[in-house]
């Protein structure tokens, strides 16, 4: 059964080694960085091991004083040498807890931790879909983890109840599941009228234009074809609308986007690629959106937009509907007409109505997903886990299940 963790009261020092696939700017990686940045407990020390390379987020972690190492494995099937290197590094570090992130790290990091005689292992699973649209290797790894979930992890963290339900249905041990959602920095993501004006001027977006924005890499999961079909429908009816797109490979000269933009007024579409200034982008929007077809256990881009007082329209995947609540609109996936209609409703509603929705969105993030509260939940979880090293987490927690 799913558990809610309460503080254990332990005050002894805890060392945690986080094992993650890589340090690119994905949802899990960003949550790891936010956890390190928001660390509140001086008794908990963190280090990070990347299975592949260091990636663009390494500078953020080093600036926070976090020790970071890279194993150097190639993406895909890991090498025996890389696995042995991981075992040796964990044996040298001897952390109190090994926290793994994502399926490949859950499997390899979990096995390596056991071989290195690390007794406490916490997995972190973050997907909400594993059908044939997901890469075969990822599906195979997840199913292998399900079979090993009774013997390797002490506890299993999930970023949403949707993710927990999926993995329980696959065979993951339900009694080990703990749900801790993603969190958002309300000082970083907030309404900023001056920055909004500056950034829109840089883009050439007039004050009376409605700017709809999506932050997502080019990936089948994100369903950009759905986005463009809806954009064509809306653009033909509402001539005051423009679109901002950003993320890995989201650039005008990419063959996919070049095809999608053919026949459209390109001046109304701003493709910005990977960005490091997401707070500026989010505060510049009038409507945030998500067009994903599957797999969004807890989309960070929606939470960032909401924290910036931007109402959102998103497809009903993963935990999205619960995140947005009554502060925006949720539509079925792979339904461009519904997506376009929901956008149109907010466009026609006008700026004051959008501001009202936006304020409610920020208040929802403040009450449910504020990063300081989420970091506190993680630290309570780690303290509780460290206080029960000789018993299984399920047996020792003594906590009532919650749904």
VMD Tcl script that draws the C-alpha trace (Angstrom):
set ca {
  {0.00 0.00 0.00}
  {1.16 3.57 -0.63}
  {2.60 5.37 2.37}
  {2.97 8.93 3.55}
  {6.25 9.42 5.40}
  {6.43 11.15 8.78}
  {9.57 12.47 10.49}
  {11.50 9.88 12.48}
  {13.30 12.31 14.73}
  {16.72 10.74 14.15}
  {19.65 13.17 14.30}
  {22.58 11.02 13.19}
  {24.53 11.86 10.06}
  {23.27 10.30 6.84}
  {25.19 10.01 3.56}
  {23.21 9.47 0.36}
  {24.69 8.54 -3.01}
  {22.38 9.30 -5.92}
  {22.86 7.09 -8.98}
  {21.28 8.49 -12.15}
  {21.47 7.69 -15.88}
  {22.94 11.07 -16.82}
  {22.77 14.78 -16.05}
  {20.85 16.22 -18.99}
  {17.97 18.62 -18.34}
  {15.16 16.05 -17.96}
  {12.48 15.96 -15.29}
  {14.24 13.52 -12.96}
  {17.58 15.29 -13.36}
  {16.03 18.68 -12.62}
  {14.29 17.30 -9.54}
  {17.61 15.93 -8.30}
  {19.18 19.39 -8.70}
  {16.28 21.05 -6.89}
  {16.62 18.53 -4.06}
  {20.32 19.37 -3.70}
  {19.69 23.12 -3.90}
  {16.90 23.05 -1.34}
  {18.69 20.79 1.16}
  {17.64 21.87 4.65}
  {19.18 19.22 6.90}
  {22.88 19.55 7.70}
  {22.93 15.93 8.89}
  {22.27 14.65 5.36}
  {25.18 14.66 2.90}
  {24.70 14.01 -0.81}
  {26.89 12.77 -3.65}
  {25.98 11.90 -7.26}
  {27.17 9.22 -9.68}
  {26.16 9.47 -13.34}
  {26.17 6.17 -15.20}
  {27.04 7.91 -18.48}
  {28.63 11.37 -18.75}
  {28.35 14.48 -16.62}
  {25.98 16.51 -18.82}
  {24.92 20.17 -18.63}
  {23.62 20.03 -15.03}
  {26.99 19.11 -13.50}
  {27.97 22.76 -13.01}
  {24.84 23.40 -10.94}
  {25.59 20.45 -8.67}
  {29.25 21.37 -8.22}
  {28.26 24.96 -7.41}
  {26.09 23.53 -4.63}
  {29.09 21.68 -3.20}
  {27.88 18.24 -4.28}
  {30.49 15.63 -5.23}
  {29.77 14.36 -8.75}
  {31.35 11.42 -10.61}
  {30.71 9.81 -14.00}
  {31.12 6.12 -14.84}
  {31.27 6.77 -18.59}
  {28.97 3.97 -19.78}
  {27.53 4.23 -23.28}
  {23.78 4.68 -23.49}
  {22.03 1.39 -24.09}
  {23.26 -1.96 -22.81}
  {25.90 -1.31 -20.11}
  {29.40 -2.77 -20.13}
  {30.60 -5.23 -17.45}
  {33.57 -2.93 -16.82}
  {31.24 -0.01 -16.12}
  {29.14 -2.09 -13.74}
  {32.25 -3.24 -11.87}
  {33.44 0.36 -11.64}
  {30.10 1.35 -10.11}
  {30.35 -1.45 -7.52}
  {33.85 -0.33 -6.55}
  {32.85 3.31 -6.21}
  {29.88 2.48 -4.02}
  {32.05 0.17 -1.91}
  {34.53 3.02 -1.47}
  {31.84 5.58 -0.58}
  {29.82 3.23 1.68}
  {26.80 5.59 1.77}
  {24.01 5.13 4.29}
  {21.50 5.05 1.41}
  {21.87 4.52 -2.32}
  {19.13 6.49 -4.10}
  {18.68 5.50 -7.74}
  {16.75 7.49 -10.37}
  {14.99 5.97 -13.43}
  {14.80 2.34 -14.59}
  {18.34 1.71 -15.79}
  {19.85 3.24 -12.66}
  {17.32 1.41 -10.48}
  {18.42 -1.91 -11.96}
  {22.18 -1.38 -12.27}
  {22.54 0.88 -9.25}
  {20.42 -1.43 -7.11}
  {22.41 -4.54 -8.03}
  {25.72 -2.67 -7.62}
  {24.65 -1.39 -4.21}
  {23.88 -4.89 -3.00}
  {27.22 -6.20 -4.32}
  {28.95 -3.30 -2.57}
  {27.18 -4.28 0.69}
  {25.11 -1.10 0.84}
  {22.10 -2.21 2.86}
  {19.61 0.57 2.11}
  {18.49 1.13 -1.48}
  {15.71 3.49 -2.60}
  {14.49 3.34 -6.18}
  {12.84 6.33 -7.85}
  {10.31 5.51 -10.59}
  {8.82 8.35 -12.59}
  {6.90 7.06 -15.63}
  {3.16 6.54 -15.99}
  {3.09 4.55 -19.23}
  {4.98 1.51 -20.51}
  {3.12 0.48 -23.64}
  {4.73 -0.18 -27.01}
  {5.32 3.51 -27.64}
  {8.06 3.39 -24.98}
  {11.49 2.13 -26.05}
  {11.79 -1.65 -25.86}
  {14.91 -1.55 -23.68}
  {13.19 0.74 -21.17}
  {10.17 -1.59 -21.05}
  {12.38 -4.63 -20.53}
  {14.35 -2.89 -17.80}
  {11.17 -1.81 -15.99}
  {9.72 -5.33 -16.11}
  {13.00 -6.75 -14.79}
  {12.89 -4.24 -11.95}
  {9.33 -5.33 -11.14}
  {10.55 -8.91 -10.69}
  {13.43 -7.76 -8.47}
  {11.47 -5.20 -6.44}
  {10.92 -7.70 -3.63}
  {14.65 -8.23 -3.03}
  {16.67 -5.18 -4.12}
  {15.04 -1.90 -3.00}
  {14.23 -1.14 0.61}
  {11.72 1.46 -0.58}
  {10.42 2.77 -3.90}
  {9.77 6.48 -4.41}
  {7.22 7.61 -7.01}
  {6.68 11.18 -8.22}
  {2.91 10.69 -8.58}
  {0.10 8.33 -7.71}
  {-0.35 7.64 -11.41}
  {3.23 6.34 -11.52}
  {2.68 4.28 -8.39}
  {-0.50 2.67 -9.73}
  {1.18 1.72 -13.00}
  {4.14 0.08 -11.32}
  {2.04 -1.79 -8.79}
  {0.04 -3.20 -11.71}
  {3.34 -4.39 -13.23}
  {4.31 -6.27 -10.10}
  {6.34 -3.75 -8.11}
  {5.89 -4.39 -4.37}
  {3.12 -2.05 -3.27}
  {4.08 -2.01 0.41}
  {7.39 -0.34 -0.48}
  {5.80 2.51 -2.45}
  {6.07 6.11 -1.20}
  {4.68 9.04 -3.23}
  {6.53 12.37 -3.13}
  {5.55 14.79 -5.92}
  {7.86 17.16 -7.78}
  {8.39 20.58 -6.27}
  {8.82 24.11 -7.63}
  {10.78 27.13 -6.48}
  {8.31 29.97 -6.11}
  {11.11 32.54 -5.91}
  {12.57 31.34 -9.21}
  {9.26 30.86 -11.03}
  {6.97 33.82 -10.36}
  {5.15 36.58 -12.24}
  {7.61 39.23 -13.35}
  {5.97 41.99 -15.43}
  {9.26 43.74 -16.27}
  {10.95 40.55 -17.44}
  {7.81 39.53 -19.30}
  {7.85 42.80 -21.23}
  {11.58 42.59 -22.01}
  {11.45 39.01 -23.24}
  {8.37 39.52 -25.41}
  {10.06 42.57 -26.94}
  {13.10 40.40 -27.73}
  {10.80 37.93 -29.49}
  {8.88 40.68 -31.29}
  {5.58 39.71 -29.62}
  {3.24 42.69 -29.28}
  {1.43 43.42 -26.01}
  {-1.97 42.56 -27.46}
  {-0.85 39.14 -28.70}
  {-1.73 35.96 -26.80}
  {1.40 33.85 -26.44}
  {0.86 30.09 -26.01}
  {3.97 28.20 -24.93}
  {5.15 24.60 -24.77}
  {8.43 23.46 -23.21}
  {9.15 19.93 -24.38}
  {11.93 18.09 -26.20}
  {11.24 16.58 -29.61}
  {10.06 13.11 -28.63}
  {7.06 10.93 -29.59}
  {5.86 11.16 -25.98}
  {5.41 14.93 -26.30}
  {3.25 14.52 -29.46}
  {4.25 17.63 -31.37}
  {2.09 16.52 -34.32}
  {-0.93 16.93 -32.03}
  {0.34 20.38 -31.03}
  {0.72 21.55 -34.64}
  {-2.64 20.20 -35.74}
  {-4.25 22.15 -32.90}
  {-2.13 25.23 -33.66}
  {-3.30 25.23 -37.28}
  {-6.92 25.07 -36.15}
  {-6.52 27.92 -33.66}
  {-4.36 30.10 -35.92}
  {-7.04 30.04 -38.62}
  {-9.63 31.42 -36.17}
  {-7.68 33.63 -33.76}
  {-5.30 35.98 -35.54}
  {-3.92 37.51 -32.35}
  {-2.27 34.26 -31.18}
  {1.43 33.35 -31.37}
  {3.25 30.21 -30.23}
  {6.51 29.69 -28.33}
  {8.21 26.28 -28.44}
  {11.43 25.29 -26.66}
  {13.31 22.11 -25.79}
  {16.00 19.83 -27.17}
  {15.96 19.78 -31.01}
  {13.06 22.26 -31.15}
  {14.62 24.49 -33.81}
  {13.25 25.77 -37.16}
  {15.81 23.94 -39.31}
  {15.07 20.51 -37.87}
  {13.40 18.46 -40.64}
  {10.33 17.70 -38.52}
  {9.67 21.34 -37.63}
  {10.51 22.54 -41.14}
  {7.73 20.25 -42.44}
  {5.25 21.29 -39.76}
  {5.87 24.99 -40.34}
  {5.35 24.71 -44.10}
  {2.28 26.69 -45.07}
  {2.08 28.45 -41.68}
  {2.88 32.05 -40.86}
  {6.32 31.45 -39.40}
  {6.37 34.85 -37.73}
  {3.75 33.50 -35.32}
  {5.93 30.54 -34.24}
  {9.01 31.07 -32.08}
  {11.19 27.94 -31.88}
  {13.95 28.52 -29.34}
  {15.66 25.15 -28.82}
  {17.12 24.25 -25.43}
  {16.93 27.14 -22.95}
  {18.59 27.93 -19.66}
  {16.25 30.83 -18.81}
  {12.98 29.03 -18.19}
  {11.71 31.52 -15.56}
  {11.90 34.29 -18.23}
  {10.09 32.12 -20.72}
  {7.32 31.07 -18.35}
  {6.54 34.58 -17.15}
  {6.27 35.76 -20.78}
  {3.42 33.35 -21.59}
  {-0.32 33.93 -21.54}
  {-1.14 30.20 -21.71}
  {1.12 27.23 -20.93}
  {0.40 23.96 -22.66}
  {1.27 20.27 -22.92}
  {0.28 18.09 -25.88}
  {1.71 14.76 -24.67}
  {0.22 11.46 -25.73}
  {1.44 9.33 -22.80}
  {3.98 8.89 -20.05}
  {3.82 12.21 -18.17}
  {3.85 11.07 -14.56}
  {4.37 14.63 -13.30}
  {5.23 17.23 -15.98}
  {7.56 19.89 -14.62}
  {6.75 22.41 -17.36}
  {3.13 22.61 -16.20}
  {4.15 23.23 -12.59}
  {6.65 25.92 -13.64}
  {4.04 27.73 -15.71}
  {1.48 27.56 -12.91}
  {4.02 28.89 -10.41}
  {4.52 31.81 -12.81}
  {0.77 32.61 -12.67}
  {0.18 31.22 -16.15}
  {-3.00 29.17 -16.73}
  {-2.43 25.86 -18.50}
  {-4.15 23.68 -21.07}
  {-2.84 20.12 -21.10}
  {-3.67 16.61 -22.21}
  {-4.99 14.20 -19.63}
  {-1.91 12.03 -19.11}
  {-0.33 10.88 -15.87}
  {-1.02 13.21 -12.95}
  {-1.66 16.29 -15.09}
  {-5.38 16.67 -14.35}
  {-4.77 16.57 -10.60}
  {-1.92 19.07 -10.84}
  {-3.99 21.61 -12.79}
  {-7.27 21.06 -10.95}
  {-9.73 23.91 -11.64}
  {-7.01 26.42 -12.53}
  {-6.87 25.56 -16.26}
  {-8.21 23.08 -18.77}
  {-7.51 19.38 -19.40}
  {-8.34 17.66 -22.70}
  {-8.02 14.10 -24.04}
  {-4.66 13.17 -25.59}
  {-4.36 12.92 -29.39}
  {-7.40 15.17 -29.88}
  {-6.19 18.35 -31.62}
  {-9.70 19.78 -31.96}
  {-10.21 19.57 -28.19}
  {-6.80 21.10 -27.55}
  {-7.48 23.98 -29.96}
  {-10.93 24.57 -28.47}
  {-9.54 24.75 -24.92}
  {-6.90 27.25 -26.05}
  {-9.59 29.27 -27.79}
  {-11.71 29.39 -24.64}
  {-8.86 31.01 -22.71}
  {-8.00 33.35 -25.58}
  {-11.60 34.58 -25.83}
  {-11.92 34.83 -22.03}
  {-9.52 37.78 -22.11}
  {-6.53 38.90 -20.03}
  {-8.38 39.49 -16.75}
  {-9.90 36.01 -16.76}
  {-6.50 34.50 -17.58}
  {-4.97 36.45 -14.67}
  {-7.62 35.04 -12.34}
  {-6.87 31.49 -13.50}
  {-3.14 32.22 -13.21}
  {-3.36 33.44 -9.62}
  {-5.31 30.33 -8.68}
  {-2.66 28.20 -10.40}
  {0.17 29.74 -8.38}
  {-1.79 29.34 -5.16}
  {-2.28 25.65 -6.00}
  {1.46 25.16 -6.47}
  {2.12 27.08 -3.26}
  {-0.21 24.86 -1.23}
  {0.77 21.50 -2.77}
  {4.11 21.59 -4.58}
  {6.33 24.23 -2.98}
  {9.92 22.99 -3.22}
  {10.76 23.58 0.45}
  {7.90 21.29 1.48}
  {8.91 18.62 -1.05}
  {12.55 18.70 0.08}
  {11.32 18.29 3.65}
  {9.37 15.18 2.61}
  {12.49 13.72 0.95}
  {14.59 14.40 4.04}
  {11.97 12.87 6.34}
  {11.92 9.83 4.06}
  {15.71 9.47 4.20}
  {15.81 9.85 7.98}
  {13.08 7.28 8.44}
  {14.82 4.86 6.09}
  {18.18 5.31 7.82}
  {16.59 4.66 11.22}
  {15.44 1.16 10.21}
  {18.49 -0.55 8.63}
  {17.83 -4.08 9.81}
  {14.18 -4.40 8.90}
  {12.37 -4.02 5.62}
  {10.91 -0.57 5.12}
  {7.42 -2.02 4.82}
  {7.69 -3.89 8.12}
  {9.34 -1.14 10.11}
  {7.48 1.96 8.98}
  {4.29 1.15 10.86}
  {2.43 3.73 8.80}
  {-1.10 3.61 7.58}
  {-1.62 3.20 3.88}
  {-3.05 6.07 1.88}
  {-4.58 6.11 -1.59}
}
mol new
graphics top color blue
foreach p $ca { graphics top sphere $p radius 0.5 }
foreach p [lrange $ca 0 end-1] q [lrange $ca 1 end] { graphics top cylinder $p $q radius 0.2 }
display resetview
